[in-house]
């Protein structure tokens, strides 16, 4: 990637500044796309935003800013959106800050104070390179200490009509996808977390491959239809809602069981029984368990170290199966009656097995 350092005064960046909402934010006489459609929304709070103006007013250095130079000699802002939007909005009169104990908009400042801000020189790197090189830059650059999320970086590379439509559905706090799935999916929507989850489920984890394939599609209807199907299936399969349902990997479960006939009443009875089972340490794991029967989802109660030591002494260090004598570090506690058959994690149901015997028992 080719990189050149330039000093650019703020007055040039704010020239013909305009905020077109979803269409992006433009500056530098409309030659700089400050918020390309792939970029994240403005996330600075008032204190952080005001600190940018105070830094400029005092002549302290801001962190360097990165622009991507396009072939037609205009630019997209790769890093520095939060800082750039902060000073552009202030000069445009969109907010005020406290100067010397007085609340002042930009137009309230003296001409000298205004020029001090407008003449402030930003350190801007002009970057030229291919998509892979730009993605690598996104992975190592911080925006005022707030590192880009992986999906934000992917959005930077695979911009196009597909992404614009997908963001209109998945990247708004009150958007269609967020409202549909808010009780079932944990995601920071404005940081592209919900879009990432939908893509991960749809693509079976091959997000970049999927985005590359569909980058120039006219819309993201395929992704939205799949996501709706997943959430609708969850609601029909588990009609009684519990807070433990939020944040589970529903996509893979839908892929595996979405077309199978399921007795939802029987399923709910099993969920209810397991919720009351003290042996189950991870209640959220009940939902994948009742479908897959994989006990690893449940984080079942384990024997305590003291119980293991007591049983080891009772057995005089000999494996309860093969009789081989072992150091305690070479043995593992085992349920005599398995949990699946009603066994509990109690001293009466504990036996110490050598690791080989315990492994062979687990395999059966």
C-alpha positions, 0 to 999 in steps of 0.5 A, a space after each residue: 500500500 502506498 502512503 503519503 503524509 499531508 497537512 490539511 487545515 480544518 477549513 479545507 475539510 469543512 468546506 461544503 460539509 453536508 450530512 446526507 444521513 444514509 447517503 453518507 457525510 461529505 466534506 473537503 469540497 465534496 471530495 471526501 466521503 466522511 462516512 461511506 455507507 460501509 462505515 459505522 455510525 457516529 458513536 462518540 458521546 458528548 464528552 468525547 466529542 467536546 474533547 476533540 474541539 478542546 484539543 483543537 482549540 488548545 493546539 494539541 495534536 490529534 491522532 493521525 487520520 487515514 483517507 483512501 484515495 480513489 482513482 478519480 482523485 476523491 477520497 473515502 475516510 478510512 480512519 478518523 470518522 469520529 474526530 472528523 464528524 466532531 469538528 465538522 458538526 461544531 463548525 456547522 453549528 450543530 452543537 455548543 461547548 463550554 469555553 471559559 465558563 461560557 456556552 458557545 457555538 462556533 458562530 459565537 466565537 471571535 474571528 480570531 478564535 474561529 480562525 484558530 480552529 479553521 487553521 488547525 492542521 490535521 495530519 492525514 495519510 493518503 492511502 492507495 492499495 488493493 482490497 486486501 491491503 485496505 482490510 489489513 489496515 483496518 485490522 491494525 488501526 484504532 479510531 481514537 482508541 475504539 477499535 473497529 469490529 471485524 464486521 465493520 472491517 468487512 463492510 469497508 471492503 464489500 461495500 455495494 448495493 447488497 450491503 446498503 440494503 443489509 444495513 438498512 435491515 440489520 444495522 439499526 437499533 429499531 430496524 426490522 431485524 433488531 425488533 424481530 430478534 431482540 429477545 433471542 440474539 445478543 448483539 451490538 446492533 450499531 457496531 454491526 454485531 447483528 449483521 455479523 450473526 446473521 451472516 455467520 449463520 447464513 454462510 456457515 461461518 464463511 462470512 467474507 466468502 458470502 459477502 464477496 459473492 453477493 457484494 453486487 446483488 441488488 438486495 439482501 433478501 436471501 439473508 433477511 428471509 433466512 434470518 426471519 425463518 430462524 427466529 420464527 422457527 425458534 418461536 414456534 419450537 419453544 413457544 414459552 420464552 425464558 431469558 436463557 434463550 437469548 444469545 444462543 447459536 440458533 442458526 446451526 440448530 435451525 439448519 439441523 432441525 428446522 425441517 424435522 417434525 418436533 413435538 413441541 409439548 414434549 420438548 417444553 416438558 423436558 425443558 421445564 424438567 431440566 430447568 429444575 435439575 440442580 445437576 444442570 449448571 448451564 441452563 441456557 444449554 438446555 435448549 441445544 441439549 433437548 435437540 441434540 442430546 449432547 450433554 456437553 451443552 449442560 455443564 453438568 455438576 462435577 465432583 469436588 476435589 474433596 469428594 475425589 480425594 475421599 473416594 480415592 482413599 476408600 478405593 486405596 488408589 485402585 481403579 474401580 474397574 480394572 483394579 490398577 493402582 494409580 496416583 490420584 493425578 492419573 484418575 478421574 471421578 465418574 458417576 456410577 449411575 450416569 446423569 442420563 439414568 438419574 444419577 446424582 453428583 453425590 459421594 454415594 454415586 462416585 467412583 474413581 477410574 483410571 483415565 483409560 477406563 474412564 475414557 473407554 466408558 465415555 466412548 460407550 
